[in-house]
């Protein structure tokens, strides 16, 4: 996988996710291809990037009472536990782990993050419908998500169709 940028088939079309995933791809690239002297700094950057991305995803899942929150969080926790378990200066082991994160990342995007993106889009539509009909009771916490994250950041963009690009 070219980690300089996300491939077209890895873009979910939701700016909030796509920007975070682009940053993650860049961090993995630095870890795999950076200078050995900078390895620990790149590893710390990858961990920070993942922790930030996972925190945002998990807050969004909580806000919409996402039914797959537990399994999604478990996937995040396993990756972070593996990275936190690396010994400082273990460049060879760290690069092996980073190389294993790439296929995990592809699968996670295609499954867990895509399902979450759909759920967020559906929750956004439901939120819009609730705003249009004030008599309907809003789900506790649901409006918090949409106030904290601008709608444009959760709104899908048109993606190019890979076989037509």
N, C-alpha and C positions, 0 to 999 in steps of 0.2 A: 504494500500500500504506500502510495506517495503521501507522506505526512506533511508536506509543505502546505497543503490545502485539502479541504474535504472534497472528495469526489462528488459529482452531481448526484449520484444515487445515495449518498449519505446525508444530503441536505434534507431536513424535515420541512423546511418552508416556514418555520416559526423563528423570527429573528432572535428571540431570547435564547433558544436552544442552539441555533446554528452558530451564533457568535461564541457561545461557551464551548461548543464542540470544535470550532476552528482553533480557539486558543489551546484546547487540549491537544489537538493534532500537532500544533506548533511545539508544545512542550515535549511531546513524545519524540518529535524529530530532533530537538535539541539534546535530549537524553541519549538517543541512539547514535547521533552523528557529531555530538559536540566533543570538544577537547577533554581528555581525561582529567586535566587539572580543574575543569569546571564541572565535573560530573556531580559532585555532592550538591552544588548550587542548582544545577538543572533538575536533580531529583527533588530537591525541596520545592522548586518551582512547579514541577508536575503535581506533587502532593497538594500544594496550596491550590492549584488550579482545579484539581479534582474535588477537594474539600469544598471550595466555593461553589462549583457547579452542582455537586450533590446536595449541598445545603439549600440552594435555590429550588432544585427539583423537589426535595423533600418538603419544603415549606409550601410549595404549590400543591403537592399531593395532599398534605394535611388540610389545606384550605378548601379543597373540593371534596374531601372525604373519599379519596381515590381508593377503590376496592383492592388494588394490587400493591398498596403501599408497602406492606410487610416484605413481600418477595423482592420488590424493587430496592428497598433499603438494604436487604440482605446482600444483594449483588454489589451495591456500593461498599458495604462494610467489608466484604471479602477482598475487594481490590485494595482498599485502604489498609487493611490488616497486612496484606502481603507487602505493600510498599513500606509501611512502618516497620516491618520485620527485617528489612534489609540492613545489614551492618554498614556503618559509615565506611566509605572507601572501597566497598565491594563493587568495583566497576563491572567486572565480568558478570556477576550475579544480577546486578542492577540492569544491565543491558539485556540479559536473558528475560528478566521479568518485563521490561519495557516492550520487548518483542512479543511477549505473550499478551500484553495488554491490547495490542493492535487488533488481533482477531476477536478478543472479548469486546472491545469497543465497537467494532463493526456489528457484532451480534446484538449487543445492548442497544445500539441505535436502531437496528432493524426491528427489534421486538419491544423491549420495555419502554424506550423513549418514544417510539412511534405510537404505542398505545397510550402513553401519558399525553402526548401531543393531541391526540384525538379527543381524549377525555377533557383536556383543557379547552379545546375548541368547543366541545359540546357544553361545557360549563359556562363558557363565555356567552354562547347563544342563550342559554337558560337565564344567565344574569341579565342579558339585554331584554329578554322577554319579561323578566320580573320588574325591571326598571320601567318598562312600558305599562305594566299593570301593577300599580302600587298596592292593590288589595291582596296580592299574593304574598305569602310569607317567604322571606328570603332565608336560605339555609344559614345557620350561624357560622360566621367566619368566611362565607363565600364572598361577600362584598369586600372583605379585607384584601383578598388576593387581587381583585381587579382594581382596587384603589392603590395598592402597593406596586403593581406592575401595569404600566400603561397598556391599554388594549392593543395598540399597534405592535407591541413587543410579543403579544400572543397571537396576533392575527397572521394566518398563513399568507405567504407570498406565492405567486405563481412560480412553479419550478419548471425548468426545461424538461421535456420528455427525453430521457437519455438516448433512445434509438433515433431520435429526430435531430439531435444536436450535432 
